[in-house]
């Protein structure tokens, strides 16, 4: 199964401790993203939110790329429309080299959870084959389901004061407007919470991508 043929959307999400003044910094953050960053541009995000309620956002209606910030959450979504390997490489660089150091760390945000979501569009026959991996042969007709798998991290296993864990959330079936397929959400929950993830973000992104390949792509390939 070629990831370039099925992965249509990538999302990086962060849950952090509430910082209400973060929304007051929105103008500075948006200006830097649009006009000073080499990883984004005013073309990549063509619209800036005008309705200032509990969230701020940059978006592009044509590509559906979007970055949204609230007082305790950041979500960056990139829609894949080209060579997947190249687009994933840039997505990863934007997260590791800009979002984490220039938004999260620069403003002292306390991180509770990191996540990467891979959205793969599949035909009905392929979804049926994937569903059979998790349901007994005598159970027929299940096309929409959701489940999660919790795993302990190495730190959680080895360190007495570390209770970090990984949560993998699978959503199969209807995964969005006019989309059928698999949404795979790989999350690292921090306990204790982290003041800085610059030293771990690259390994986290690599681990998420490797897990997606093992848990979804290789399963679809029959490996």
TAMOSUL-V238604 format. One record per residue. RES is the residue in one letter. PHI is phi in whole degrees, 0 to 359 (NA if undefined). D_LAST is the distance of its C-alpha to the last C-alpha in Angstrom with 1 decimal. Layout:
# TAMOSUL-V238604
res-><RES & RES>
phi-><PHI & PHI>
d_last-><D_LAST & D_LAST>
This chain:
# TAMOSUL-V238604
res-><X & X & X & X & X & X & X & X & X & X & X & X & X & X & X & X & X & X & X & X & X & X & X & X & X & X & X & X & X & X & X & X & X & X & X & X & X & X & X & X & X & X & X & X & X & X & X & X & X & X & X & X & X & X & X & X & X & X & X & X & X & X & X & X & X & X & X & X & X & X & X & X & X & X & X & X & X & X & X & X & X & X & X & X & X & X & X & X & X & X & X & X & X & X & X & X & X & X & X & X & X & X & X & X & X & X & X & X & X & X & X & X & X & X & X & X & X & X & X & X & X & X & X & X & X & X & X & X & X & X & X & X & X & X & X & X & X & X & X & X & X & X & X & X & X & X & X & X & X & X & X & X & X & X & X & X & X & X & X & X & X & X & X & X & X & X & X & X & X & X & X & X & X & X & X & X & X & X & X & X & X & X & X & X & X & X & X & X & X & X & X & X & X & X & X & X & X & X & X & X & X & X & X & X & X & X & X & X & X & X & X & X & X & X & X & X & X & X & X & X & X & X & X>
phi-><NA & 273 & 302 & 294 & 271 & 243 & 283 & 246 & 207 & 235 & 225 & 248 & 231 & 226 & 252 & 225 & 300 & 306 & 225 & 296 & 287 & 301 & 293 & 288 & 271 & 302 & 301 & 296 & 297 & 296 & 299 & 294 & 296 & 281 & 237 & 241 & 277 & 275 & 263 & 229 & 195 & 290 & 275 & 295 & 245 & 271 & 239 & 240 & 297 & 256 & 270 & 267 & 248 & 258 & 213 & 233 & 208 & 243 & 206 & 221 & 300 & 285 & 268 & 68 & 291 & 204 & 229 & 235 & 232 & 239 & 288 & 216 & 207 & 230 & 226 & 242 & 241 & 238 & 269 & 276 & 218 & 163 & 291 & 298 & 300 & 294 & 291 & 295 & 301 & 288 & 302 & 297 & 297 & 297 & 290 & 289 & 262 & 234 & 301 & 292 & 286 & 269 & 249 & 288 & 289 & 298 & 249 & 64 & 286 & 265 & 272 & 256 & 204 & 244 & 208 & 232 & 245 & 251 & 253 & 243 & 266 & 229 & 280 & 297 & 294 & 292 & 296 & 297 & 298 & 296 & 298 & 292 & 289 & 241 & 233 & 296 & 304 & 280 & 263 & 246 & 83 & 276 & 241 & 233 & 203 & 215 & 206 & 226 & 230 & 258 & 226 & 279 & 280 & 300 & 297 & 294 & 279 & 263 & 252 & 296 & 264 & 242 & 238 & 301 & 210 & 258 & 235 & 249 & 248 & 256 & 236 & 239 & 119 & 279 & 247 & 155 & 299 & 59 & 232 & 239 & 163 & 233 & 251 & 243 & 250 & 258 & 237 & 247 & 263 & 261 & 212 & 285 & 293 & 248 & 276 & 206 & 242 & 298 & 279 & 241 & 295 & 294 & 294 & 296 & 298 & 294 & 294 & 297 & 293 & 294 & 293 & 300 & 298 & 289 & 276 & 240 & 299 & 295 & 293 & 290 & 281 & 86 & 271>
d_last-><10.2 & 13.3 & 14.6 & 18.0 & 18.0 & 17.3 & 18.6 & 22.3 & 23.7 & 23.6 & 25.9 & 27.2 & 29.3 & 31.7 & 33.8 & 36.9 & 40.3 & 42.8 & 44.8 & 47.1 & 48.7 & 45.4 & 46.2 & 49.6 & 47.9 & 46.0 & 48.4 & 47.9 & 44.1 & 43.9 & 46.4 & 44.3 & 41.1 & 42.7 & 45.3 & 44.6 & 40.9 & 39.2 & 35.9 & 37.3 & 40.2 & 42.5 & 40.5 & 37.2 & 38.8 & 41.7 & 42.9 & 44.1 & 44.7 & 48.4 & 48.3 & 48.4 & 47.6 & 45.1 & 42.6 & 42.7 & 40.3 & 39.7 & 38.0 & 37.6 & 38.0 & 36.7 & 33.4 & 33.2 & 32.6 & 34.3 & 35.3 & 37.0 & 38.9 & 40.6 & 42.4 & 39.3 & 36.3 & 34.9 & 32.3 & 31.3 & 29.3 & 28.3 & 27.3 & 25.1 & 27.0 & 26.1 & 23.9 & 21.3 & 21.0 & 24.8 & 25.4 & 23.0 & 24.8 & 28.1 & 27.0 & 26.1 & 29.4 & 31.4 & 30.1 & 30.5 & 33.6 & 35.5 & 34.7 & 34.3 & 37.3 & 39.6 & 39.3 & 38.0 & 39.4 & 42.5 & 43.6 & 42.8 & 40.4 & 39.1 & 35.4 & 34.0 & 30.5 & 28.2 & 25.4 & 23.1 & 22.0 & 19.5 & 20.3 & 18.0 & 19.6 & 17.8 & 19.3 & 20.0 & 17.6 & 14.5 & 16.0 & 16.6 & 13.1 & 12.2 & 15.3 & 14.5 & 12.0 & 15.2 & 18.0 & 19.1 & 19.3 & 23.1 & 23.0 & 23.2 & 24.1 & 22.7 & 22.0 & 23.2 & 22.3 & 22.2 & 21.3 & 21.1 & 19.7 & 22.2 & 21.6 & 24.3 & 24.5 & 25.5 & 29.0 & 29.1 & 28.3 & 30.7 & 33.6 & 36.0 & 37.0 & 33.6 & 31.8 & 29.3 & 26.1 & 23.0 & 22.5 & 19.5 & 20.6 & 18.5 & 20.7 & 19.4 & 21.8 & 25.0 & 24.4 & 27.6 & 30.3 & 29.1 & 25.4 & 22.6 & 19.2 & 17.7 & 19.7 & 18.0 & 20.9 & 20.4 & 23.8 & 25.6 & 28.7 & 31.5 & 33.8 & 36.3 & 36.2 & 36.1 & 38.9 & 37.0 & 33.3 & 33.8 & 32.7 & 29.4 & 28.4 & 26.5 & 24.4 & 23.9 & 22.7 & 20.3 & 18.9 & 18.6 & 16.8 & 14.3 & 13.8 & 13.4 & 10.7 & 8.8 & 10.1 & 10.1 & 8.8 & 5.2 & 5.7 & 7.6 & 5.6 & 3.8 & 0.0>
